[in-house]
Amino acid sequence: MQRFSFLLMMVLAFSFIDLVSQDNPKSRERIETAKKVKLLEILDLNESESEKFLVKYNSAEKLVKEKNELFHKYTQELMQLLDEKASTKELSDKSAAVINAQKELHSAVENKISSMKSILSEQNFAKFLVFDMQFNQRLRKMLFERGGEEFPPDSKKFKKFRKNNRD
């Protein structure tokens, strides 16, 4: 259960970063660069270890990003189908695609974690896990404080969605 909770937090964190920065690729790049620099500083790896770490980390992050983008694409399409009052079959098919994309995203996150465990010492792996969660929590908090919510409960977009989808 703890493993699932951790994976869910990781997926939500990646989703949040992606949502916040999808309109501004430079912001996303700055965030990712700052995250890597701080992570390398905390792990205190030698040059060879840093190189191996970054190769695996970048590869895993790229796959997570791709899966996250697909998940968001299908979710947006599902929201549009809801707005358009689509048929039950269309909603069912798109819901299945969302669920499948979410499973693939979970798998990519899990693979990223496994690949980091395979190259880091136990202490550095623990530091990696803690840092990753704390970094994403702090980023999320900072962005919310600045008003960076994509779909806050008091937004027109949310109210319209609720109005159109009440039982």
C-alpha positions, 0 to 999 in steps of 0.5 A, spaced: 500 500 500 505 504 501 508 503 494 502 505 491 501 511 495 508 513 493 507 512 486 501 515 486 504 521 489 509 521 484 504 521 478 501 527 481 507 531 482 509 529 474 502 531 472 502 537 476 509 540 473 506 538 466 500 542 467 503 548 470 509 548 465 506 546 458 504 553 456 511 555 457 517 550 455 522 555 458 519 554 465 519 547 464 526 546 462 528 551 468 525 547 473 528 540 470 535 543 470 534 546 477 532 539 479 537 536 476 543 540 479 540 540 486 539 533 486 546 532 484 548 536 489 544 532 494 547 525 492 554 528 492 556 523 486 563 523 483 564 525 476 563 518 473 557 516 477 554 523 476 554 521 468 551 514 469 546 517 473 544 523 468 544 518 463 539 513 466 535 519 469 534 523 463 532 517 459 527 515 465 524 522 465 523 523 458 519 516 458 515 519 464 514 525 460 511 522 454 507 518 458 504 524 462 503 528 455 499 522 453 495 521 459 493 529 459 491 528 452 486 523 453 484 526 459 483 533 455 479 529 450 475 526 455 473 532 458 471 535 451 467 529 450 463 530 456 462 538 454 459 535 447 455 530 451 458 524 447 455 517 446 456 512 452 460 508 447 465 514 446 465 516 453 467 508 455 472 508 449 476 514 451 475 512 459 479 506 457 484 510 453 485 514 459 485 508 464 490 505 460 495 511 459 495 512 467 497 505 467 503 506 462 504 512 466 505 509 473 509 503 470 514 509 467 514 512 474 515 505 477 521 503 472 524 510 473 524 509 480 527 502 479 533 504 474 535 509 480 535 504 485 539 500 480 545 505 480 545 508 487 547 506 493 541 505 499 543 511 502 543 515 495 537 512 493 533 514 499 536 521 498 533 521 491 526 518 493 525 524 499 528 529 494 524 528 489 517 528 493 519 534 497 521 538 490 515 536 487 511 538 494 515 545 494 514 546 487 506 545 487 506 549 494 510 555 491 505 555 484 499 555 488 501 560 492 502 564 486 495 562 483 498 557 478 492 552 479 489 550 472 483 548 475 481 551 482 474 549 485 472 557 484 474 557 477 469 558 471 472 552 468 470 548 474 463 551 475 461 550 468 464 543 468 460 541 475 454 545 472 454 540 466 455 534 469 450 534 475 446 528 477 
